[in-house]
Amino acid sequence: MIAQTLKYWYGIRESYWFVPTVMALLAAVAAVVLGWVDSALGDQWTGDVPWFVGSHPDGARAMLSTIAGSMITVAGVTFSVTIAAVAYTTSQFGPRLLTNFMSDRGNQITLGTFIATFVYCMLVLRNVRTAGEGFVPQISLFFALSLAIASIAVLIYFIHHVTESIHISNVVADIGRDLEKTLHRDSQRDGPAHHRHPAEQMTGAYARVSCGGNGYIQHLVESRLLELAEKSDTLVQLERQPGDFVHYGQTLARVWPADRADDKLLDQMSQAYALGRSRTLVEDMMLLVDELVEIAARALSPGINDPFTAMSCLDWLRTALVRFASTPPPSPYRHDEAGALRLIRPVLDFDTLIEQIYTRLRPYFCADPSAACHMIDSLGHIAPLLSEPQRRTLAGQNEALHEASQALLGAEPDRARVTRHYQACRDRIDSLA
């Protein structure tokens, strides 16, 4: 249940409607509170304040109606502009970016400001009375005017923000920064690695934690699994992690020894997983890597043919790779407070990350001489920052890229250019040995 609760909470928090809804509710509360204050003070106090010019009922109604009508119109235009920007960007660089735009706080606050102003003006409009001597809630009216001015400022900000948000350089940079922050967060969360494999605890029969549905693993509450393993005095080895697609009956984890893992325990452990229809950015670091890889691959497709965007993606991926290599490897083992091993989880290693970046991008980069040279240069740039085994992995990528480029490039000058960069990278890696 904890995993499902986290799934719903993150889904609501990142949705496009959550922030506007909260702002609309706050506007309704403000309208009620200020209406109560106006009723308590009356509207005769305005004559004692020289700089405050009070409004008459007809003028107040006209102003509130104008503001409310304008705000709901601008809110519709804002939504249309956002959808158009999202449609353009996702069609050019991949549908995975849709989540980035819909969860953008700037877009959410912009829409929320217009809707909140509309709701506030509609509620205040009810308090304006023309019968008898008439009554105008002057404080509420002044606040409505302030909201209208603030909405104009937000509209100007939105025009600037949506223009920046669809610029591919900013899109790539934002994803690259998020990836680096995620790597830093994970390195801070994980303790020092314990590399002794607990083979003596993984003998004999084991019980399986089976999947109860189909979809991507969106959340995994490791603390809950650790708690259950400690209570039952068992050892849990995770087979799947956030970002993996699983189907009904598939093994999520293995539990030793099998005689201590009854059906109730296995069911409780399966509830530590939350499944969904798509991958999320909360716990799935590789989704950010996949987004940059997809943008780079699309940029080098014949329909777009934008090698500079692809090279920019590789630059940010290279930055993340250096960050990953410069931090101590995370520990696959988690212990309880008494020091007993309770949980073994899969961890990402350097070779896997290299394969996810360079191996998958090689078929696209090797067909463009400029992109191929840039990829080779990126290998040479990060080589001095890595260990000897990691440099051997880079050398293998350098060889593979050079071989693929020589097979695909038709012009001899292009092949010679790639060969020069390849030889320079090879010499640099060999000099560090």
N, C-alpha and C positions, 0 to 999 in steps of 0.2 A: 504493500500500500504506500510505503514511503516513496518508492520509485515512481508510482503512478501520480502521486501528489506533486512530486517535483516536475514530472512531465507536464501536467496541466498548468502548474504555476509558471514555468518557463514559457509554455505556449501562450498563455494569456499575457504575460509581461512583454513578450516580443511581438505580439499581434499589432496590427495597424489600428485597431479600434480601442485598445485599452486606455492609452493616454488621453485621447479625445473624450472618452466616456468619463474618466475621472475629472477632467477639467470641466466638462458640462455639469457634473454633479456639484463641484465646488462653486460654479457660477450660480446654480440654483440655491445653494446654501447662502451665498453672499446676497442674492436677491431677497431672500426671506429675512436675513439678519438686518440688512440695511433698511428694508421695509418696516421692520419693527422699530428701528431707531427713528425713522422719519415719522412714524405714527406717534411715538413718544414725545418728540420735539415739536411736531407741527411744522408749518412752513412760514410762520411769522418771523422767525429768527433771522431770515435773510435781510430784513431791513436794518439790522444792527451791524451787518458786515458790509462795509463800503465797497469792497472790491468784488463781492459776490452778487451777480445779477440773477435773480430768480426768474423762473420760466412760468408762463401761464399754462393752464391745462391743454389748450389746443396746440400750443407750440411744443409742449412736452410730448404729446401723443405723436405729432408729426415727426419730431426728432427720433423718438424711439422706433417708430415704424420704419423710418428711412434707414436707420442703423441696422435693424433686424433684417430688412429686406436685402440690404447690400451685403451683409455678412453671409447669408445663406447662398447668395449668388456667387460670391467670391469663394466660398467653401466648395461649391460645385466645380468652379473653374480650377481651383487648386487640385482637387481630386483628379480631374481630367488631365491636367498637366503632369501629375505624378504618374498616372497610368501610361501616358504617352512616353514619358522618359523611361519608365521601366520596360515597356514593350520594345523601344528602340535598343536599349542596352542589352537586354536579354537575347534579343534576336541576333545581335552582333557577336556577343561574347559568352552566351550560354545562359540557360534558365536557372542555373544555381544562384545567380546574382539576384533573383527575385526576392529571396529572403533578406538579403542585405538592404535592399531599398525599402521593403515593407517594415522592417524593424528599425529604420533610421529615425532617431529621436527628433531631428529637425523637421522631417515631414510630419511626424505625429503631432508635435507641438504646434506646428502651423495650422493643421486641420483642427486641432483642439481649441486653439485660440478663436478661430472664426465661429465654431459651433458654440463655444462657451459664451461668446458675446451675443450670439443670436438668442440662446436660451435665456440669458440674463435680461435682455431687453424685452422679450416676450413676457416674462414674469413681472417685471417692473411696470409694464404697460397696464397690467391689471389694477395697479394701485393708483393710477391717475384717474381722479373723479372730477366730472364737470357739473354734477348736480349741486344745487344749493350754492354755497360760496366756492365750491371747487376745492380740490386738494392736489398738490403736486409734491411727490417725494423728492425734494431737492437734492438730498445727499445721494440717493439712488440714481437720480438723473445725472449728477456730476460724475459718478463712477461709471455710468454707461458711456458718457462722452470720453472718459479716460480710456476705457476699453476700446472704443472706436479708434482713437489715436494710436494705441498700442497695436491694434490690428493692422493699421497702415504700415507701421514699422516692421511687423512680422511679415507682411506681404512683400515688402522690399527685400527683407532677408531671404524669403523663400525663392524669389526670382534668382538671386545670386546663388543660393544653396543648390537649387536643382540644376543650374548650369554647371556648377562645379562637380556635382555628384555624378553626372553622366560623362564627365571627361575621363577617358579610360586610364590616363596616368594617375588620377586621384583614386579611381576604383582599385587599381592594382596596388597602389601605395597603402590604401586602407587595409586591404586584405593582408599585405605583407606585414604591416605593423601588428595586426591582430594575431598573425601567426607567431611573430616574435614574442608578443606578450603571453601567448599561450605556452610557448616553450619555457619562458621564464617562470610562469606560474607553476608548471609541472615540475620544474627543477627545484623550486622552493618547497613544493609539497612532498616530494620524495626524499626519504632519508638516504644515508649511505648504503651502498649495495652490499649484500651478504651473498657471496658467490658460491658457497658450499651447497651443493644440490642435496636435498633431503631424501636420498634414495631409500633409506631405511624406513621412512614413514610412508612410502608409496608402494608397499608390497602387498600382495594378496588382492582379494576382490575389492572393488569399489562400487559405489552407488552413483547413479547418473541424475543430475538435475536437468530435467527435460524442458524444452520450450513448449509453452502452452498456446502459441499463436504464430502468426507470420508477420514479418516486417523487419525494419531496421532497429537495432538496439540503440535507443536514444539516451537512456540513463541507466547507470549501474551504481547502486549504493554499496560500495565496498565495505563501509563501516558496518552495515547490517549483516553482510556475510561474515565479517570478522566476529561480530557479536554472536551469531548463531553457531559458528565453528567453535568458539570458546565455550559456550554453554554445553554443547554436545561432545566436546573433546574430540574434534575431528580436524582433518586437514582438507582444505578445498583448493582444487586447481582449476582456474578459469580456462575455458576453452574458447570463449567468444568475448569480445569487448565492444564498447560503443562504436558504432559505425558499421559493424558487420550485419549482413542480412541473414536472418535465421528463419527456419520453417518449423512447422509443428512437429514435435517429437525429436528435434535435433538436440544434441547434448550441449548444454550451456556450461556445465562444470562437472567435475568428478570429485567424489567425496570418499576419503579413507578414514577409518575402515568401514566397510559396508554395513556391518552389524549394528553400528551406532546411528545410522542414517535411516530413520523410518520415513514413512510417506509424509507425515506432518512436517518433518524437518525439511525434506526435499521441496515440498510445496512452499514453505516459508522462504526458502532460498530462491526459488523461481520468482517470487514476488519482488525480489531485489532488482529485477530487470524490468524496464519499461520499454515496450515496443511502439513503433510508429510507422507511418507511411513513408517517411523521408528521413534523411540524416539531419542532425542538428549541430550547431556550432558549440554547444555547451560543453560536451566532453569528447567530441570527435575532432582531434587536432588534424587528422589527415584530410578532413573535408576542406580545410583552408588550403592545404597543399593541392588537392584535386581541383579547386577553383582556379588557382594560378596556372596549373598545368592545362586545364581546359581552355582558359583564355589564350594561352600561348599557342596551343594547337589550333584553335580557331583562327588566330591572327595569321598563321602561316598557311591557311587553307587557300585554295585558288580563288574562292569567292571574295575573300577579304584582302589577302596578300599585304599584311602589315608586319614586316619583320621587326620593326622597332618596338612595337608593343610586346611581341614575343620575347625580345631581348630584355625589356624592362621586367617582365615576369620572372625571367631567369635570374636577374639581379637580386630581386627580393627573395627568391627561393635560395639563392646562394647565401644571402645574409642569414636566413633561418638555419641553413645547414651549418654555417660556422658557429652560430649560437648553440645549436644542438651538440656539435662536436666539442665545444669548449667547456661544457658542463659535465660533471660526473654522471656516469650512466645510472639511470634509476634502478632501484632494487626490485626484482620480481617477487621478493618475499616480504610478507607482513606478519608481524608477531603480535601476540597479546601482551598485556602489561607484565605478565610473569616471564616473558621472553620465549614462550613456546610458539613455534611456527604454526600459523593457522591458515594462511592464504598465499597461493602462488598465482601470479597473474602474468600474462604475456606483456612484454615491454618492447618498445620500438628501438631498433639498433641502427647504427650508422649505415651499414650496407643496405638495409631495407629502405631507408630514406633515400639513399643515392639511387636505388633502383626505381623508386616511385617518382623521382624527378628526372634524372638523366636518361634512364633506359626508356621511359615512356615518351620523352620528348625527342629522342634521337631520330625516329623516322621523319619527323617534321623539320628538324633543324638541319639534317644532313643534306636536304635537297636545296637549301639556300646557302650560297657561299658566305654571305655576311653573317647569317645566323650561326652557321657551323663554326666559323672563326671565333665568334663571340662565346659560344659554348666551350670551345677548347681553351680560350683565354680564361674563362671563369674557373676551369679546373686548375689552371696554373696559378691563379690568384689565391685560391684557398689552400693549395698544397703546403705552403710553409706553416700554416696554422694547425696542421693535423699530425697525427702520429704515423709511424711507419706502416702499420697495417692499413690504416685509412688511405695513405698515399698510394699503396698498391692497388686499392680499389679505384682510385682516381686514374691511375695509369691504365687499368683495364678499360675504363670508360673512354679514355683518350684514344686508345687503339681501336676500339669498336666504332667510335664516331669517325675516325679517319678512314677506316675501311669502308664504312657505309657511304661516306661522301665521295670517295674515289669511284665507287660503283655507280653513283647516281648523277654526278655532275658531268655534263657533256663537254664543256669547254676546257681545254688544257690549262689556260691561265687560271681558271677558278680552282682546278685541282691542285695546281702548283701553289696557289695562295693558301689553301687549306693545309697543304703539306708543310709549308713554312711555319704556320702556327702550331701544327701538331708537333713538329720537331722541337720548337722552342719550349712547348709545354713538357715534352718528354725530357729534354735536357734539364729543365728546372726541377722536375721531380727527381731525376737521377742525382742531381747535385745535392739534394737534401738527405740522401741515403747515408 
